[in-house]
Amino acid sequence: MEQELRSTPSWKLDKFIEVYLLPNTSFRDDVKSAINVLCDFLKERCFRDTVHPVRVSKVVKGGSSGKGTTLKGKSDADLVVFLNNFTSFEDQLNRRGEFIKEIKKQLYEVQREKHFRVKFEVQSSWWPNPRALSFKLSAPHLQQEVEFDVLPAYDVLGHVSLYSNPDPKIYTILISECISLGKEGEFSTCFTELQRNFLKQRPTKLKSLIRLVKHWYQLCKEKLGKPLPPQYALELLTVYAWERGNGITEFNTAQGFRTILELVTKYQQLRIYWTKYYDFQHPDVSKYLHRQLRKSRPVILDPADPTGNVAGGNQEGWRRLASEARLWLQYPCFMNRGGSPVSSWEVPVRPCHHPVPLHTASVTPHIGRIFSVRHDLFLKVSTPHWSPAACLVLPPFKHHLEISWPGRMAQWVKALPTLKTWV
């Protein structure tokens, strides 16, 4: 469908998404039905005959199905099985293989039951300690097969509501174990509910834009093959572009799409993170975040897992994707009716000459005092933890301030006059 997308006029991209990318009702119902069957199996049947008791605390739908960004015709789902048997992140790493082996065994067993009308086609894995069990599910009432990845996980969060925030101690333990094991980003599945909640309440049109970017990514993957950055990095980049460049419910899809591809071409300037679930208040987390943000760009931290730099370690993949993005920016889908290029949103990504450039959706130091002097605004900024320098964004305003402090002391910082209206 590459020809269809690149030849689509910019003002018809919304229609393209509606026709080609949005799943229809029957498709969504099929996937939902398949997920329900599998969830019941995992919770009620899978571990009931094991030698040692296995307690499933919850089964959580992750991936595109959980976030509400599934593409039409892409019938796949991630199911994270949270087990009370795991007592730490390291325990999950060491023991996940035995639980995957048990799930696989039970899937084969259930095939022999004549009254059980669901079929599982288990995919072989050559890894001795795989992260997930992959298989296809089919049933007479389903129009097509549904592909699943089932991932056992440590239930470190317990009950999670839509607006709940984790105890910072959870992240200090995560960081400590990841560093000692050399497995940063390995345990993102434990934070699946937070990843899902991060997108769940976003506007419908933003989710449609994410679908469009994912579709473009899949076209690039078919053409270029590996290596490429992970798709999740492009999803987060889309959220960042919308938050910082637009932020309204209704927007021009072509402008948003162009903005994201332009950001891909500027991958060497990307350092992005959010402070929704973790921040700089806890000293250990703060120290680790500064370390993460000193890494070579691009840096895009998982909003739910600070150890996961979803954009890192793949410079060649970003280079290849950026080259393809430059080609696409010349296509009709980015042109106005008169032939001029569609404009893009103004999104703050630029080189920062300090050791720790913090391009973030929400970073706020402790502000001791704000007052106006003549036509300028000054901020008295104090920080509880030492940091050599930073480029900061004060929400909800889209203005960068450059702040430096040599030690544990307050500094007067000249800010932008446009922020005077905040006083």
Secondary structure, DSSP 8 states (H G I E B T S, - for coil): -HHHHHHS-GGGHHHHIIIIIS--HHHHHHHHHHHHHHHHIIIIITTTT-SS---EEEEEEEHHHHHT---TT--EEEEEEEETT--SHHHHHHHHHHHHHHHHHHHHHHTT-TT---EEEE-----SS-S-EEEEEE-TT-SS-EEEEEEEEE--S-S--TT----HHHHHHHHHHHHHHT-TTTTGGGGHHHHHHHHHTS-HHHHHHHHHHHHHHHHHHHHH-S----HHHHHHHHHHHHHHHT-SSS--HHHHHHHHHHHHHTGGG-EEE--SS--SSSHHHHHHHHHHHTSSS-EEEETTEEEEETT-S-HHHHHHHHHHHHHHTTSGGGB-TTS-B------------SS---EES----EEEEEEEETTEEEEEEE-SS--SEEEEE-TTS--EEEEE-SSSS-EEEE--GGGGGG-
